[in-house]
Amino acid sequence: MLHRLLAAVRGRGSRRGWRKGSPARGSASAAAAPPVALPAQAQVVVCGGGIMGTSVAYHLSKMGWKDVVLLEQGRLAAGSTRFCAGILSTARHLAIEQKMADYSNKLYHQLEQETGIQTGYTRTGSIFLAQTQDRLISLKRINSRLNVVGIPCEIVSPKKVAELHPLLNVHDLVGAMHVPEDAVVSSADVALALASAASQSGVQIYDRTSILHVMVKRGQVTGVETDKGQIQCQYFVNCAGQWAYELGLCSEEPVSIPLHACEHFYLLTRPWETPLPSSTPTVVDADGRIYIRNWQGGILSGGFEKNPKPIFTEGKNQLEIQNLQEDWDHFEPLLSSLLRRMPQLETLEIVKLVNCPETFTPDMRCIMGESPSVRGYFVLVGMNSAGLSFGGGAGKYLAEWMVHGYPSENVWELDLKRFGALQSSRTFLRHRVMEVMPLLYDLKVPRWDFQTGRQLRTSPLYDRLDAQGARWMEKHGFERPKYFVPPDKDLLALEQSKTFYKPDWFEIVESEVKCCKEAVCVIDMSSFTKFEITVHCWAWLKKYMPEDSNLILEDVTWKYTALNLIGPRAVDVLSELSYAPMTPDHFPSLFCKEMSVGYANGIRVMSMTHTGEPGFMLYIPIEYALHVYNEVMSVGQKYGIRNAGYYALRSLRIEKFFAFWGQDLNTLTTPLECGGESRVKLDKGVDFIGRDALLQQRQNGVYKRLTMFILDDHDTDLDLWPWWGEPIYRNGRYVGKTTSSAYGYTLERHVCLGFVHNFSEDTGEEQVVTADFINRGEYEIDIAGHRFQAKAKLYPVPSLLTHKRRKEDVELSDLHGK
């Protein structure tokens, strides 16, 4: 493939827009040729000639942006793209990743016809094996999601696996998932084809040209400085792969791009005596931690070991990626797994063991989007060994983002702005990717947590809560209590209970929820406010603040501890501590004022709980946190107070139809789509960003509505639980997916939230979703291939603006308008 790559690069060196930045080494004829001068300016400069950079350039040119320069420090497609295993798979856990991979599949399929460059695209299909029932459940969940977006797939038996791939040992399998339209392709040739098409559209491409510095003035990209001169530009795109972290630091205002490389191994064999057909399916044996594909009649097989080897922690040290040193001792567990799955492999001669770097991100999701600190600085990197699968779709979405200001799909989960300062630590990244790489094939059951980078950001109450049995989860490096384990519970067994069914913490959370409803609970929510401000929201507020105003935007959440005091007796606790009346007449809902609690002054108290239950949020200067907590717990003893965690909060808020930002809502959600009309002053003569769009939406109608679903025929003890992402069916047709779910302890039913769409039966286009459309439908929620009947409701009956609560308010019959 290397010889083909060199020939392809040299053969297209004379094409329009495709130029050498310097002579090829070792070429007598080229030595006399002067280097080609770079253009003085361009609209866009793209850094990186791999599949990401060429995809961005290709799609920008398709959208009409022709004034684009792509710079590659070495040769085109000579980075990690060159060593890619060439497997294109659409089976992904995230919906946006499925869409990116599906688009890539369609793009690569027609790329050879469009460009005349052979890419080696072959539709082989993929077989995902399951050695355990839990793995099979995970595959069934993915299978359900793929089916509803039109990607053919099915759950098959071990016998069918043997028919699809006769060389596989299937004796230990319980089932598999077959995705027939997955493919294999030469990733380097795809990158070259994308570059060729882009250059034919006017994109200028220069290899052997290194970017030394990205120039920034007043928070805006103004150009780049290279080893061959400067280029003035309005936009810069960092597609530098594993070097993206270092490149992000090379500007007046550094851009943090958290990723880290690990060594990745795969072996290549000579052909079988009877060469494998080119259509032989790719195999993913995640329980065995390996993948297998046909390669020139033999096989290519690698995997993701439990003990990965991070590399290049100290930074950039080579222009082009070379095959790193073989390590057969390190690869031995994967080789043993391969031989168990394909025993006849022992008869084949191994050509070599390839060792190449792959980049991984702290949360196993790729990174794209505009920097929150530098306007015009865009990023597309960190593919977690899925660059070929995501390359086409990711390049398209980023190009749309640049051209239109937003992509055509919701890429919230992939946005660069989801990361904060914590993830910029090289030590953190090195340790985290050692956990991330094995997780790619680990079985990820609901509510799993990362184990690295823990106990870094903690509230002042951490030690007190931990001593009282708090079990912790992590959100952007901040520790949150999930629930509190009573002294008589087995902590070890509880920590190891990970399942798609009813969890072992069910009764613990039930008791916390009961206390919130009948007495009073305290939830430490210090991390909640930090997360809301320091990721996406902070960047938006900063971007749209008037430059000539006297407003000062400062992130002060680190200065406060937030305590959520929930329950009907919260009024009594706070009244006793403050010597102030806290009844609804004196302290109405959503009212906020500064007051004293115990000996502490300057406590900001707000009458809301994020759950729909009565209570208060206390924003406490961090130096008073321990004192206020101790006082609350001491006074609250007579009212039955106890600690509670985020799992109880989740159950309470979902049962009351409270949507959460980042889970149910994002930047593409409008108030009219989620029941927030009453919060928007459309008729008060107040102007604000987005007002005209909301007025138009109110007139034309919405195309999706957040809906509450209560499962009817679901057995909590025996059936699989809904967690998130389950397909929603209306009258037998797919209309959306769940965004969050929880068991409602008052309703004694599972409750899901999710958006309902109205797709035309004829064209598939979205139509207006009315309240009547929601109310007249019969609904089902698909959990791993099994559909459960559900009742739908648009908005909650209990009002946010009242502290009164009666048992009959939440009776199922009342909830549905009887």
Secondary structure as GFF3:
##gff-version 3
##sequence-region A 1 818
A	DSSP	alpha_helix	2	11	.	.	.	ID=ss1
A	DSSP	beta_strand	18	20	.	.	.	ID=ss2
A	DSSP	alpha_helix	28	31	.	.	.	ID=ss3
A	DSSP	beta_strand	44	47	.	.	.	ID=ss4
A	DSSP	alpha_helix	51	62	.	.	.	ID=ss5
A	DSSP	beta_strand	68	71	.	.	.	ID=ss6
A	DSSP	alpha_helix	80	83	.	.	.	ID=ss7
A	DSSP	beta_strand	87	88	.	.	.	ID=ss8
A	DSSP	alpha_helix	95	115	.	.	.	ID=ss9
A	DSSP	beta_strand	122	123	.	.	.	ID=ss10
A	DSSP	beta_strand	126	130	.	.	.	ID=ss11
A	DSSP	alpha_helix	133	148	.	.	.	ID=ss12
A	DSSP	beta_strand	154	156	.	.	.	ID=ss13
A	DSSP	alpha_helix	158	164	.	.	.	ID=ss14
A	DSSP	beta_strand	175	179	.	.	.	ID=ss15
A	DSSP	beta_strand	183	184	.	.	.	ID=ss16
A	DSSP	alpha_helix	187	200	.	.	.	ID=ss17
A	DSSP	beta_strand	204	207	.	.	.	ID=ss18
A	DSSP	beta_strand	211	217	.	.	.	ID=ss19
A	DSSP	beta_strand	220	226	.	.	.	ID=ss20
A	DSSP	beta_strand	229	232	.	.	.	ID=ss21
A	DSSP	beta_strand	235	238	.	.	.	ID=ss22
A	DSSP	three_ten_helix	241	243	.	.	.	ID=ss23
A	DSSP	alpha_helix	244	248	.	.	.	ID=ss24
A	DSSP	beta_strand	260	269	.	.	.	ID=ss25
A	DSSP	beta_strand	282	285	.	.	.	ID=ss26
A	DSSP	three_ten_helix	286	288	.	.	.	ID=ss27
A	DSSP	beta_strand	290	295	.	.	.	ID=ss28
A	DSSP	beta_strand	298	303	.	.	.	ID=ss29
A	DSSP	beta_strand	310	311	.	.	.	ID=ss30
A	DSSP	alpha_helix	328	341	.	.	.	ID=ss31
A	DSSP	three_ten_helix	343	347	.	.	.	ID=ss32
A	DSSP	beta_strand	350	360	.	.	.	ID=ss33
A	DSSP	beta_strand	367	370	.	.	.	ID=ss34
A	DSSP	beta_strand	377	381	.	.	.	ID=ss35
A	DSSP	alpha_helix	387	404	.	.	.	ID=ss36
A	DSSP	three_ten_helix	412	414	.	.	.	ID=ss37
A	DSSP	three_ten_helix	416	418	.	.	.	ID=ss38
A	DSSP	three_ten_helix	421	424	.	.	.	ID=ss39
A	DSSP	alpha_helix	426	439	.	.	.	ID=ss40
A	DSSP	alpha_helix	462	467	.	.	.	ID=ss41
A	DSSP	beta_strand	470	475	.	.	.	ID=ss42
A	DSSP	beta_strand	478	484	.	.	.	ID=ss43
A	DSSP	alpha_helix	491	496	.	.	.	ID=ss44
A	DSSP	alpha_helix	506	518	.	.	.	ID=ss45
A	DSSP	beta_strand	521	524	.	.	.	ID=ss46
A	DSSP	alpha_helix	526	534	.	.	.	ID=ss47
A	DSSP	alpha_helix	536	544	.	.	.	ID=ss48
A	DSSP	three_ten_helix	557	559	.	.	.	ID=ss49
A	DSSP	beta_strand	560	566	.	.	.	ID=ss50
A	DSSP	alpha_helix	570	578	.	.	.	ID=ss51
A	DSSP	beta_strand	592	597	.	.	.	ID=ss52
A	DSSP	beta_strand	600	606	.	.	.	ID=ss53
A	DSSP	beta_strand	615	621	.	.	.	ID=ss54
A	DSSP	three_ten_helix	622	624	.	.	.	ID=ss55
A	DSSP	alpha_helix	625	636	.	.	.	ID=ss56
A	DSSP	three_ten_helix	637	639	.	.	.	ID=ss57
A	DSSP	beta_strand	642	643	.	.	.	ID=ss58
A	DSSP	alpha_helix	646	655	.	.	.	ID=ss59
A	DSSP	three_ten_helix	671	673	.	.	.	ID=ss60
A	DSSP	three_ten_helix	677	679	.	.	.	ID=ss61
A	DSSP	alpha_helix	691	700	.	.	.	ID=ss62
A	DSSP	beta_strand	704	711	.	.	.	ID=ss63
A	DSSP	beta_strand	727	730	.	.	.	ID=ss64
A	DSSP	beta_strand	733	744	.	.	.	ID=ss65
A	DSSP	beta_strand	749	759	.	.	.	ID=ss66
A	DSSP	beta_strand	766	767	.	.	.	ID=ss67
A	DSSP	alpha_helix	771	775	.	.	.	ID=ss68
A	DSSP	beta_strand	779	783	.	.	.	ID=ss69
A	DSSP	beta_strand	786	793	.	.	.	ID=ss70
A	DSSP	three_ten_helix	807	810	.	.	.	ID=ss71
A	DSSP	alpha_helix	812	815	.	.	.	ID=ss72
###
